[in-house]
Amino acid sequence: MKTLLPNVNTSEGCFEIGVTISNPVFTEDAINKRKQERELLDKICIVSMLARLRLMQKGCWQ
């Protein structure tokens, strides 16, 4: 039986790994990746919401 692992090259995969193994480095990396993926910032998911929140705190997002 094959196990599908999350793709660490995507912000969603990175976030999923970070949550699964309780590693804040992966979750922070996912948030930073999502900030660069402007087309995905409006997607309704936790990583997008956290990325938008960080950008709002810096005054870069309205």
MOPAC internal coordinates of N, CA, C and O (Angstrom, degrees):
PM7 1SCF
backbone

  N    0.0000 0     0.00 0     0.00 0    0    0    0
  C    1.4404 1     0.00 0     0.00 0    1    0    0
  C    1.5289 1   109.02 1     0.00 0    2    1    0
  O    1.2310 1   120.74 1   -47.49 1    3    2    1
  N    1.3178 1   116.19 1   132.51 1    3    2    1
  C    1.4568 1   120.77 1  -179.68 1    5    3    2
  C    1.5250 1   110.29 1   -89.92 1    6    5    3
  O    1.2310 1   121.34 1   -36.28 1    7    6    5
  N    1.3143 1   115.04 1   143.72 1    7    6    5
  C    1.4579 1   120.83 1   175.00 1    9    7    6
  C    1.5159 1   107.94 1  -109.97 1   10    9    7
  O    1.2310 1   120.45 1   -53.23 1   11   10    9
  N    1.3095 1   116.75 1   126.77 1   11   10    9
  C    1.4609 1   120.69 1   177.65 1   13   11   10
  C    1.5190 1   109.29 1   -89.33 1   14   13   11
  O    1.2310 1   121.08 1   -59.70 1   15   14   13
  N    1.2994 1   115.55 1   120.30 1   15   14   13
  C    1.4594 1   120.86 1   178.78 1   17   15   14
  C    1.5206 1   109.54 1   -94.90 1   18   17   15
  O    1.2310 1   120.23 1   -30.96 1   19   18   17
  N    1.3330 1   117.17 1   149.04 1   19   18   17
  C    1.4663 1   119.45 1   176.67 1   21   19   18
  C    1.5250 1   110.51 1   -62.74 1   22   21   19
  O    1.2310 1   120.83 1   -32.05 1   23   22   21
  N    1.3189 1   116.02 1   147.95 1   23   22   21
  C    1.4566 1   121.89 1   179.53 1   25   23   22
  C    1.5277 1   109.06 1   -80.28 1   26   25   23
  O    1.2310 1   120.33 1   -66.12 1   27   26   25
  N    1.3092 1   116.97 1   113.88 1   27   26   25
  C    1.4601 1   121.66 1  -177.48 1   29   27   26
  C    1.5299 1   111.87 1   -70.98 1   30   29   27
  O    1.2310 1   120.06 1   166.59 1   31   30   29
  N    1.3238 1   117.48 1   -13.41 1   31   30   29
  C    1.4640 1   120.88 1   179.90 1   33   31   30
  C    1.5220 1   113.02 1   -81.49 1   34   33   31
  O    1.2310 1   120.00 1   172.12 1   35   34   33
  N    1.3244 1   117.60 1    -7.88 1   35   34   33
  C    1.4615 1   120.63 1   178.05 1   37   35   34
  C    1.5194 1   108.91 1  -108.83 1   38   37   35
  O    1.2310 1   120.71 1   -24.90 1   39   38   37
  N    1.3140 1   116.26 1   155.10 1   39   38   37
  C    1.4593 1   119.59 1   179.74 1   41   39   38
  C    1.5259 1   111.14 1   -64.83 1   42   41   39
  O    1.2310 1   120.11 1   142.04 1   43   42   41
  N    1.3289 1   117.39 1   -37.96 1   43   42   41
  C    1.4664 1   119.89 1   179.79 1   45   43   42
  C    1.5231 1   111.63 1   -66.80 1   46   45   43
  O    1.2310 1   120.36 1   137.12 1   47   46   45
  N    1.3306 1   116.91 1   -42.88 1   47   46   45
  C    1.4577 1   120.65 1   178.57 1   49   47   46
  C    1.5133 1   111.88 1   -64.85 1   50   49   47
  O    1.2310 1   120.77 1   138.78 1   51   50   49
  N    1.3063 1   116.13 1   -41.22 1   51   50   49
  C    1.4613 1   121.87 1   179.00 1   53   51   50
  C    1.5316 1   110.04 1   -62.96 1   54   53   51
  O    1.2310 1   120.71 1   136.89 1   55   54   53
  N    1.3380 1   116.25 1   -43.11 1   55   54   53
  C    1.4554 1   121.26 1   179.59 1   57   55   54
  C    1.5285 1   110.33 1   -64.93 1   58   57   55
  O    1.2310 1   120.52 1   136.97 1   59   58   57
  N    1.3295 1   116.61 1   -43.03 1   59   58   57
  C    1.4649 1   120.88 1  -179.97 1   61   59   58
  C    1.5274 1   111.06 1   -61.59 1   62   61   59
  O    1.2310 1   120.30 1   137.38 1   63   62   61
  N    1.3134 1   117.03 1   -42.62 1   63   62   61
  C    1.4658 1   120.61 1   177.79 1   65   63   62
  C    1.5247 1   110.17 1   -64.27 1   66   65   63
  O    1.2310 1   120.47 1   135.45 1   67   66   65
  N    1.3298 1   116.70 1   -44.55 1   67   66   65
  C    1.4600 1   120.52 1  -179.65 1   69   67   66
  C    1.5126 1   112.72 1   -59.40 1   70   69   67
  O    1.2310 1   120.62 1   138.54 1   71   70   69
  N    1.3341 1   116.43 1   -41.46 1   71   70   69
  C    1.4619 1   120.37 1   178.72 1   73   71   70
  C    1.5255 1   110.38 1   -70.33 1   74   73   71
  O    1.2310 1   120.61 1   137.71 1   75   74   73
  N    1.3200 1   116.45 1   -42.29 1   75   74   73
  C    1.4649 1   120.68 1  -177.60 1   77   75   74
  C    1.5247 1   111.88 1   -62.27 1   78   77   75
  O    1.2310 1   120.11 1   136.53 1   79   78   77
  N    1.3185 1   117.39 1   -43.47 1   79   78   77
  C    1.4708 1   119.68 1  -177.61 1   81   79   78
  C    1.5286 1   112.49 1  -100.73 1   82   81   79
  O    1.2310 1   120.68 1  -170.87 1   83   82   81
  N    1.3278 1   116.31 1     9.13 1   83   82   81
  C    1.4752 1   122.23 1   178.77 1   85   83   82
  C    1.5222 1   111.88 1    53.73 1   86   85   83
  O    1.2310 1   120.95 1  -132.48 1   87   86   85
  N    1.3322 1   115.78 1    47.52 1   87   86   85
  C    1.4582 1   121.19 1  -179.45 1   89   87   86
  C    1.5246 1   109.16 1  -113.10 1   90   89   87
  O    1.2310 1   120.09 1   -70.44 1   91   90   89
  N    1.3454 1   117.44 1   109.56 1   91   90   89
  C    1.4643 1   120.18 1  -177.86 1   93   91   90
  C    1.5254 1   113.76 1   -64.94 1   94   93   91
  O    1.2310 1   119.61 1   158.16 1   95   94   93
  N    1.3231 1   118.35 1   -21.84 1   95   94   93
  C    1.4614 1   120.86 1   179.14 1   97   95   94
  C    1.5291 1   109.94 1   -64.66 1   98   97   95
  O    1.2310 1   120.57 1   137.10 1   99   98   97
  N    1.3269 1   116.51 1   -42.90 1   99   98   97
  C    1.4648 1   120.06 1   178.74 1  101   99   98
  C    1.5237 1   111.20 1   -66.26 1  102  101   99
  O    1.2310 1   120.18 1   138.96 1  103  102  101
  N    1.3373 1   117.27 1   -41.04 1  103  102  101
  C    1.4662 1   118.95 1  -178.63 1  105  103  102
  C    1.5225 1   110.86 1   -67.83 1  106  105  103
  O    1.2310 1   119.79 1   140.02 1  107  106  105
  N    1.3188 1   118.01 1   -39.98 1  107  106  105
  C    1.4709 1   120.87 1   176.99 1  109  107  106
  C    1.5214 1   110.92 1   -64.47 1  110  109  107
  O    1.2310 1   120.84 1   139.02 1  111  110  109
  N    1.3273 1   115.99 1   -40.98 1  111  110  109
  C    1.4616 1   120.30 1   178.15 1  113  111  110
  C    1.5273 1   110.45 1   -62.25 1  114  113  111
  O    1.2310 1   120.63 1   139.92 1  115  114  113
  N    1.3207 1   116.41 1   -40.08 1  115  114  113
  C    1.4691 1   120.47 1   178.59 1  117  115  114
  C    1.5211 1   110.99 1   -63.32 1  118  117  115
  O    1.2310 1   120.42 1   137.37 1  119  118  117
  N    1.3200 1   116.81 1   -42.63 1  119  118  117
  C    1.4660 1   120.72 1   179.39 1  121  119  118
  C    1.5203 1   110.11 1   -63.99 1  122  121  119
  O    1.2310 1   120.41 1   137.03 1  123  122  121
  N    1.3215 1   116.83 1   -42.97 1  123  122  121
  C    1.4668 1   120.19 1   178.82 1  125  123  122
  C    1.5280 1   111.88 1   -65.87 1  126  125  123
  O    1.2310 1   120.33 1   141.56 1  127  126  125
  N    1.3350 1   116.98 1   -38.44 1  127  126  125
  C    1.4689 1   119.97 1   176.76 1  129  127  126
  C    1.5213 1   110.12 1   -63.54 1  130  129  127
  O    1.2310 1   120.39 1   137.85 1  131  130  129
  N    1.3291 1   116.85 1   -42.15 1  131  130  129
  C    1.4604 1   120.71 1  -176.96 1  133  131  130
  C    1.5322 1   110.92 1   -66.12 1  134  133  131
  O    1.2310 1   120.13 1   147.93 1  135  134  133
  N    1.3230 1   117.35 1   -32.07 1  135  134  133
  C    1.4690 1   119.93 1   176.64 1  137  135  134
  C    1.5264 1   110.76 1   -60.43 1  138  137  135
  O    1.2310 1   120.36 1   147.98 1  139  138  137
  N    1.3269 1   116.93 1   -32.02 1  139  138  137
  C    1.4595 1   121.51 1  -179.79 1  141  139  138
  C    1.5258 1   112.57 1   -82.71 1  142  141  139
  O    1.2310 1   120.52 1   162.61 1  143  142  141
  N    1.3175 1   116.61 1   -17.39 1  143  142  141
  C    1.4627 1   121.96 1  -179.06 1  145  143  142
  C    1.5304 1   109.16 1   -95.54 1  146  145  143
  O    1.2310 1   120.68 1  -107.46 1  147  146  145
  N    1.3068 1   116.31 1    72.54 1  147  146  145
  C    1.4678 1   121.37 1  -173.85 1  149  147  146
  C    1.5248 1   113.45 1   -54.53 1  150  149  147
  O    1.2310 1   120.29 1   144.81 1  151  150  149
  N    1.3281 1   117.05 1   -35.19 1  151  150  149
  C    1.4692 1   119.27 1  -178.05 1  153  151  150
  C    1.5293 1   111.86 1   -69.52 1  154  153  151
  O    1.2310 1   119.87 1   161.75 1  155  154  153
  N    1.3304 1   117.86 1   -18.25 1  155  154  153
  C    1.4636 1   121.12 1  -179.65 1  157  155  154
  C    1.5252 1   113.23 1  -101.27 1  158  157  155
  O    1.2310 1   120.07 1   175.37 1  159  158  157
  N    1.3333 1   117.47 1    -4.63 1  159  158  157
  C    1.4634 1   119.41 1  -178.26 1  161  159  158
  C    1.5222 1   112.66 1   -63.51 1  162  161  159
  O    1.2310 1   119.42 1   152.92 1  163  162  161
  N    1.3202 1   118.71 1   -27.08 1  163  162  161
  C    1.4576 1   121.37 1  -179.62 1  165  163  162
  C    1.5234 1   113.00 1   -85.92 1  166  165  163
  O    1.2310 1   120.44 1   175.16 1  167  166  165
  N    1.3081 1   116.77 1    -4.84 1  167  166  165
  C    1.4594 1   120.49 1   179.67 1  169  167  166
  C    1.5294 1   109.04 1   -66.05 1  170  169  167
  O    1.2310 1   120.74 1   -40.33 1  171  170  169
  N    1.3132 1   116.19 1   139.67 1  171  170  169
  C    1.4602 1   120.01 1  -178.52 1  173  171  170
  C    1.5273 1   108.77 1   -86.19 1  174  173  171
  O    1.2310 1   121.34 1   -83.78 1  175  174  173
  N    1.3220 1   115.04 1    96.22 1  175  174  173
  C    1.4544 1   121.79 1   175.28 1  177  175  174
  C    1.5262 1   107.33 1  -159.96 1  178  177  175
  O    1.2310 1   120.56 1   -15.50 1  179  178  177
  N    1.3033 1   116.53 1   164.50 1  179  178  177
  C    1.4613 1   121.06 1  -174.08 1  181  179  178
  C    1.5216 1   111.88 1   -61.03 1  182  181  179
  O    1.2310 1   119.93 1   134.32 1  183  182  181
  N    1.3227 1   117.74 1   -45.68 1  183  182  181
  C    1.4669 1   119.73 1  -176.33 1  185  183  182
  C    1.5277 1   111.06 1   -63.46 1  186  185  183
  O    1.2310 1   119.72 1   142.87 1  187  186  185
  N    1.3287 1   118.15 1   -37.13 1  187  186  185
  C    1.4678 1   120.40 1   177.51 1  189  187  186
  C    1.5224 1   110.86 1   -67.25 1  190  189  187
  O    1.2310 1   120.79 1   138.04 1  191  190  189
  N    1.3187 1   116.10 1   -41.96 1  191  190  189
  C    1.4641 1   119.89 1   179.82 1  193  191  190
  C    1.5242 1   111.22 1   -63.18 1  194  193  191
  O    1.2310 1   120.33 1   138.11 1  195  194  193
  N    1.3217 1   116.98 1   -41.89 1  195  194  193
  C    1.4630 1   120.09 1   178.03 1  197  195  194
  C    1.5266 1   111.34 1   -65.99 1  198  197  195
  O    1.2310 1   120.37 1   140.05 1  199  198  197
  N    1.3224 1   116.90 1   -39.95 1  199  198  197
  C    1.4683 1   120.27 1   178.75 1  201  199  198
  C    1.5252 1   110.52 1   -64.44 1  202  201  199
  O    1.2310 1   120.12 1   136.74 1  203  202  201
  N    1.3529 1   117.37 1   -43.26 1  203  202  201
  C    1.4664 1   120.09 1   178.11 1  205  203  202
  C    1.5186 1   110.92 1   -63.11 1  206  205  203
  O    1.2310 1   120.30 1   139.71 1  207  206  205
  N    1.3309 1   117.03 1   -40.29 1  207  206  205
  C    1.4631 1   120.95 1   178.65 1  209  207  206
  C    1.5202 1   110.77 1   -60.54 1  210  209  207
  O    1.2310 1   120.25 1   135.36 1  211  210  209
  N    1.3347 1   117.13 1   -44.64 1  211  210  209
  C    1.4714 1   120.32 1   178.96 1  213  211  210
  C    1.5243 1   111.08 1   -62.88 1  214  213  211
  O    1.2310 1   120.44 1   139.70 1  215  214  213
  N    1.3378 1   116.77 1   -40.30 1  215  214  213
  C    1.4654 1   120.22 1   178.98 1  217  215  214
  C    1.5271 1   110.84 1   -67.54 1  218  217  215
  O    1.2310 1   120.00 1   142.48 1  219  218  217
  N    1.3345 1   117.61 1   -37.52 1  219  218  217
  C    1.4686 1   120.61 1   178.40 1  221  219  218
  C    1.5212 1   110.63 1   -65.59 1  222  221  219
  O    1.2310 1   120.46 1   140.81 1  223  222  221
  N    1.3244 1   116.72 1   -39.19 1  223  222  221
  C    1.4580 1   120.53 1   179.43 1  225  223  222
  C    1.5239 1   111.20 1   -62.68 1  226  225  223
  O    1.2310 1   120.49 1   148.59 1  227  226  225
  N    1.3248 1   116.66 1   -31.41 1  227  226  225
  C    1.4647 1   121.08 1   178.52 1  229  227  226
  C    1.5209 1   111.88 1   -87.38 1  230  229  227
  O    1.2310 1   120.12 1   174.24 1  231  230  229
  N    1.3418 1   117.38 1    -5.76 1  231  230  229
  C    1.4560 1   121.15 1  -179.48 1  233  231  230
  C    1.5127 1   113.77 1    79.91 1  234  233  231
  O    1.2310 1   120.19 1  -160.41 1  235  234  233
  N    1.3300 1   117.24 1    19.59 1  235  234  233
  C    1.4658 1   121.48 1  -178.02 1  237  235  234
  C    1.5198 1   113.01 1  -100.00 1  238  237  235
  O    1.2310 1   119.25 1   177.26 1  239  238  237
  N    1.3188 1   119.04 1    -2.74 1  239  238  237
  C    1.4637 1   122.31 1  -175.93 1  241  239  238
  C    1.5158 1   108.68 1  -138.63 1  242  241  239
  O    1.2310 1   120.87 1   -38.35 1  243  242  241
  N    1.3327 1   115.95 1   141.65 1  243  242  241
  C    1.4689 1   119.39 1  -179.17 1  245  243  242
  C    1.4938 1   110.71 1  -116.86 1  246  245  243
  O    1.2310 1   120.10 1   180.00 1  247  246  245

